[in-house]
Amino acid sequence: MKPQNKLSTGRHQEQAAGEQTAAANSSALEFQSVEELLRHDAAQTAVPPEIARRLSQSIAQSRSRRPWWRKLLD
């Protein structure tokens, strides 16, 4: 009897996994390109304030500095 019990448990687990996959697929979105996926993700995700501040500082500093490759050539 134990082999039948193991088989029925395995079938039950497979059915549960199939149901979970079907539920996940019903809410999935399809994108034509990676760029569309990234745009969609960027629209859904808020940038933390600390990251935005650091990015702004970094952009401001990079405008005033010479590129690293210029330092090597000079």
C-alpha positions as CSV (number, residue, x, y, z in Angstrom):
1,M,0.0,0.0,0.0
2,K,2.8,2.4,0.6
3,P,3.8,2.7,-3.1
4,Q,0.3,3.7,-4.0
5,N,0.3,6.3,-1.2
6,K,3.6,7.7,-2.5
7,L,2.2,7.9,-6.1
8,S,-1.0,9.6,-5.0
9,T,1.0,12.1,-3.0
10,G,3.3,12.8,-6.0
11,R,0.3,13.3,-8.3
12,H,-1.3,15.7,-5.8
13,Q,1.9,17.7,-5.6
14,E,2.1,17.8,-9.4
15,Q,-1.4,19.0,-9.7
16,A,-0.8,21.7,-7.1
17,A,2.3,22.9,-8.9
18,G,0.4,23.0,-12.2
19,E,-2.3,25.1,-10.6
20,Q,0.2,27.5,-9.2
21,T,1.9,27.8,-12.6
22,A,-1.4,28.5,-14.3
23,A,-2.3,31.2,-11.8
24,A,1.1,32.9,-12.3
25,N,0.7,32.8,-16.1
26,S,-2.7,34.4,-16.1
27,S,-1.3,37.6,-14.6
28,A,1.9,37.6,-16.7
29,L,2.6,40.3,-19.2
30,E,4.4,39.8,-22.5
31,F,6.8,42.3,-24.0
32,Q,8.0,42.6,-27.5
33,S,11.5,43.7,-26.5
34,V,13.7,44.0,-23.5
35,E,13.5,47.8,-23.7
36,E,9.7,47.6,-23.2
37,L,10.2,45.4,-20.2
38,L,12.7,47.9,-18.7
39,R,10.4,50.9,-19.4
40,H,7.5,49.1,-17.8
41,D,9.6,48.1,-14.7
42,A,10.9,51.7,-14.4
43,A,7.4,53.1,-14.4
44,Q,6.3,50.7,-11.7
45,T,9.4,51.1,-9.4
46,A,10.0,54.2,-7.3
47,V,13.6,55.3,-6.9
48,P,14.5,55.6,-3.2
49,P,15.3,59.3,-2.2
50,E,18.8,58.5,-1.0
51,I,19.7,56.9,-4.4
52,A,18.2,59.8,-6.3
53,R,20.3,62.3,-4.2
54,R,23.5,60.3,-4.8
55,L,22.8,60.0,-8.5
56,S,22.2,63.8,-8.8
57,Q,25.5,64.5,-7.0
58,S,27.4,62.0,-9.2
59,I,26.0,63.6,-12.4
60,A,26.9,67.1,-11.2
61,Q,30.5,66.0,-10.4
62,S,31.0,64.1,-13.7
63,R,30.2,67.3,-15.7
64,S,33.1,69.2,-14.0
65,R,35.7,66.5,-14.2
66,R,37.9,65.5,-17.2
67,P,37.3,61.9,-18.4
68,W,39.8,59.3,-17.1
69,W,41.0,58.5,-20.5
70,R,42.0,62.2,-21.1
71,K,44.2,62.0,-18.0
72,L,46.0,59.1,-19.5
73,L,46.6,60.8,-22.9
74,D,47.8,64.1,-21.4
